[in-house]
């Protein structure tokens, strides 16, 4: 049976390796930090996916320093995504992107996420290959204290894999159109980027390390 590694909470060493390797050249995704198209600072826009390089699915709500607070500053670049925004009328908020993989090789997905308003917010991220789900990670452990970095390692089953970011209207009524902030979505080939394949998650202390690291990156950047 294929081994899947649910990695909400990882060794600090893995975090360092993943982040140091997540350059634009290493990332298998296009526009993983939602930096294109560029929108005016201090605003947000609903953008058709046809106008957003790399991504498909529902309309994307992209922010560029919409609120001048440290908590909402982007982890990477200047812009972030609010996932729950335009559902296309079906009650499902979803964007996705396909990327090249090698069957049998291992990859790591990482992304930064935070709740916009309350910890009731939920979403999940998943990867498919050959039309079959490889993994699906449900995120119901949001924080409103700042960015949390999530990881998941998976073994590719095809030459093309697809990453999905998904939420639904099945949340509190005040969150339907305003929840789930996401940034810095990265997929790396683990062997090419010297990322250790870890088979077991650790305790909550590492989760706080991830959160603290992300906060530190924002603090050092400042807000434009």
Secondary structure, DSSP 8 states (H G I E B T S, - for coil): ----EEESS--HHHHHHHHHH--TTT-SSSSTT---S---TTEEEEE-GGGSTT-EES-EEEEES-S-SGGGS-SSSSEEEEEES--TTTTEEEEEEEEE--TT-EEEEEEEEE-SS-TT--EEEEEEETTEEEEEEEE----SSS-EEEEEEEE--SSEEEEEEEEES-S-GGGTTSEEEEEEEEEEETTTTT-----S---HHHHHHHHHHHHHHHHHH---
